[in-house]
């Protein structure tokens, strides 16, 4: 009898472990948190004597377990995401993390340049090599280059300007060898690659990588942004507002707790992002009073390709109504829309 009881306990323990720990081939997203940007963003010597706050919003994404998968069917605060909605085809967890960090870095770059431009302060931008976003499986660079590598030179020629990398590679043909110097984890490596057809490209020849020309930014005053493990581009709008708030003597917040989401594009446009519904929920929970959300436009072509898709603003309004929040949801298409709203906002 005792052995039978022990067996039942063991089975129950294994069942609990399976339900709560076993990873499924999917992800679960849910509301994250609100992070006051004043401790995260520092404009050296900037104004920090403000009554209100600007906060970035996050969502939480993790591997689904049997329990969370089942639970998501009974709440609006959890959502199952197939792997294809989170990671690119063939992308592993490490590559996904690197890509998210790069998106965050780019959002900070755009936020700083836009904020300084609006404040009338020049910045210094220099070319900084080629960042490898992904390596195509079966391509020439497969097994030789890795996501996150930064190419510094091609055949001994230092990369010093935009378009130089593509120009050097385009001069070569199938079977030609290319010597590249890459920076990886703080070390420099020399790698030789034999060019071949790029997979699924219709016969084009190349390295078989997705790349992005990188840049370095120098400002006066200096800007430091400490984001720890937060990734993705969606904090760009709020970074821009916080940087401007520290560059200018006035308090842009007018004493309110303000949060929002949206990618900051180089021209000051606020780009569409994901997870608007969960960010509204998190903002309401954290006592946010005003929430900026992208007022994005969806063409007929996009709607036809993605049945059921809605704009960020429509999703935000629907969520705000469903949870009964008193938080003001404000649509913005550009940084100027946000600044104009704040300009007209009465002091709290």
SVG drawing of the C-alpha trace seen along z (x, -y; Angstrom):
<svg xmlns="http://www.w3.org/2000/svg" viewBox="-15 -76 60 78">
<polyline fill="none" stroke="black" stroke-width="0.4" points="0.0,0.0 2.8,-2.4 4.6,-1.7 1.4,-2.4 1.1,-5.7 4.7,-6.6 4.1,-5.7 1.1,-8.0 3.1,-10.8 5.9,-10.3 3.4,-10.3 1.7,-13.5 5.1,-15.2 6.1,-14.2 2.7,-15.4 3.3,-18.8 6.8,-19.1 5.5,-18.3 2.7,-20.8 4.8,-23.7 8.3,-23.0 8.1,-21.0 8.8,-23.4 6.4,-23.3 7.1,-24.4 5.4,-27.8 5.7,-30.9 3.4,-32.6 3.2,-36.4 1.7,-38.5 1.8,-42.0 5.2,-43.1 6.0,-46.2 6.5,-50.0 10.1,-51.3 10.7,-54.9 13.2,-56.2 14.9,-58.7 17.2,-56.1 17.8,-54.4 18.5,-57.3 21.2,-59.9 22.0,-63.0 25.2,-64.0 24.6,-67.3 21.0,-67.3 17.8,-68.5 16.3,-65.9 14.2,-68.2 10.9,-67.0 7.6,-66.1 6.3,-63.5 7.8,-60.5 8.3,-59.0 8.2,-55.2 8.9,-52.5 6.6,-49.5 7.5,-45.8 5.7,-42.5 6.9,-39.2 7.6,-36.4 8.7,-32.9 8.5,-29.3 5.0,-27.9 4.4,-25.0 1.4,-22.7 -0.1,-24.6 0.4,-28.1 -0.8,-26.8 -4.1,-25.6 -4.4,-28.7 -4.2,-31.0 -7.6,-29.8 -9.2,-31.2 -7.7,-34.7 -7.1,-37.7 -3.8,-38.3 -2.0,-35.5 -1.6,-34.7 0.0,-31.7 2.5,-32.7 3.8,-30.2 7.5,-30.2 7.2,-31.8 5.8,-34.9 8.8,-35.3 11.8,-33.8 12.8,-33.9 13.1,-30.7 16.2,-28.8 16.9,-31.3 18.0,-29.9 17.5,-31.5 21.0,-33.1 20.5,-34.6 17.1,-35.9 18.5,-37.6 21.3,-39.2 18.7,-40.5 16.6,-41.9 19.6,-43.7 20.5,-45.1 16.9,-46.4 17.2,-48.0 20.5,-49.6 19.1,-51.0 16.1,-52.4 18.4,-54.2 20.5,-55.6 17.3,-56.9 16.0,-58.3 19.2,-60.2 19.5,-61.7 15.8,-62.7 15.9,-64.2 19.0,-66.2 17.7,-67.4 14.5,-68.6 16.6,-70.4 18.7,-72.0 21.9,-70.3 24.2,-68.7 25.5,-65.1 28.5,-63.4 27.8,-60.1 30.6,-57.9 30.5,-54.6 31.3,-51.6 31.5,-48.5 28.9,-45.9 26.7,-44.1 25.7,-40.5 22.0,-40.2 21.6,-36.6 23.5,-33.9 21.5,-31.9 21.7,-28.1 23.5,-26.6 25.0,-29.9 28.7,-30.6 29.1,-32.1 27.2,-29.3 29.5,-28.0 32.0,-30.8 30.2,-33.9 27.7,-34.3 24.8,-36.6 26.3,-39.5 29.6,-39.5 30.9,-42.9 32.9,-42.9 35.7,-45.4 37.5,-44.7 37.2,-42.9 40.4,-41.6 42.5,-43.8 40.5,-47.0 39.1,-48.7 35.4,-49.5 35.2,-53.2 32.0,-54.3 28.5,-53.4 28.0,-51.1 31.6,-50.0 31.0,-46.5 28.3,-45.7 30.4,-47.3 33.5,-45.1 31.4,-41.9 29.5,-42.6 32.8,-42.7 33.4,-39.0 31.8,-35.9 30.9,-32.4 33.9,-30.4 35.9,-33.6 37.4,-33.7 36.9,-36.6 39.0,-37.4 37.1,-39.2 38.2,-40.4 35.4,-40.2 35.0,-41.4 33.3,-38.8 33.0,-39.1 35.7,-41.7 38.2,-39.6 39.3,-40.0 39.2,-37.0 40.3,-36.5 37.9,-34.4 38.1,-33.2 34.9,-32.5 34.3,-31.1 31.3,-32.8 28.4,-30.7 24.7,-31.1 22.6,-32.6 19.9,-30.2 16.4,-30.9 17.8,-34.0 17.3,-32.9 21.0,-32.4 22.5,-35.5 26.1,-35.2 27.2,-36.3 28.1,-35.5 24.5,-34.5 24.1,-36.9 21.7,-39.6 23.7,-42.6 23.2,-46.1 25.7,-49.0 26.5,-50.1 27.2,-53.6 28.7,-55.2 27.2,-58.3 29.0,-61.0 27.0,-63.7 27.7,-66.7 26.3,-66.3 26.9,-62.6 23.9,-60.3 24.0,-56.9 21.2,-54.4 21.2,-51.4 18.6,-48.8 20.0,-45.6 18.0,-42.6 15.3,-44.7 15.3,-44.1 13.4,-45.2 12.7,-48.6 9.4,-49.6 10.9,-51.9 12.2,-54.4 9.4,-57.0 9.7,-57.1 13.6,-57.2 13.2,-60.3 10.9,-62.1 13.0,-61.3 16.2,-62.5 14.5,-65.7 13.1,-66.2 16.7,-66.1 18.1,-68.3 15.5,-71.0 15.0,-73.1 11.2,-72.6 9.3,-69.6 7.7,-68.0 5.7,-65.6 3.7,-68.5 3.7,-66.4 1.9,-63.4 3.0,-59.7 3.3,-59.1 4.1,-55.9 3.9,-54.7 5.2,-52.5 6.4,-52.8 9.5,-52.5 11.3,-55.8 12.3,-55.9 15.1,-58.2 12.7,-60.8 10.7,-61.1 7.9,-58.8 6.5,-56.5 6.5,-53.0 4.1,-50.1 5.0,-47.6 3.5,-44.4 1.9,-43.7 0.0,-46.9 -2.9,-45.2 -0.6,-43.8 1.2,-47.1 -2.1,-48.9 -2.9,-46.4 0.5,-46.8 0.4,-50.6 -3.0,-50.6 -1.8,-48.3 1.2,-50.6 -0.9,-53.8 0.1,-55.4 -2.2,-58.4 -1.3,-59.1 -0.3,-56.5 1.1,-57.3 0.4,-54.6 1.4,-54.5 -1.4,-55.8 -0.3,-53.5 -1.8,-53.1 -2.6,-49.7 -3.0,-49.6 -5.5,-47.3 -2.6,-45.1 -1.5,-44.6 -5.0,-43.9 -5.6,-41.4 -2.3,-39.5 -3.2,-39.6 -6.9,-39.0 -8.1,-40.3 -5.1,-42.7 -5.9,-46.0 -3.9,-49.1 -2.0,-49.7 -4.4,-52.5 -7.5,-50.4 -6.1,-47.6 -5.2,-50.0 -8.6,-51.6 -10.3,-48.2 -8.1,-46.9 -8.6,-50.2 -12.3,-49.8 -12.3,-46.2 -10.3,-46.7 -12.2,-49.9 -9.2,-52.1 -9.3,-55.9 -5.9,-56.2 -5.9,-58.6 -4.8,-56.8 -3.2,-59.2 -2.5,-58.3 0.7,-59.7 2.1,-59.3 5.3,-61.3 7.4,-62.7 5.9,-66.1 2.4,-64.7 3.6,-63.7 5.4,-67.0 2.4,-69.0 0.1,-67.1 2.4,-67.7 2.7,-71.4 -1.1,-71.8 -1.4,-69.7 -2.3,-71.6 0.0,-71.4 -1.2,-68.7"/>
</svg>
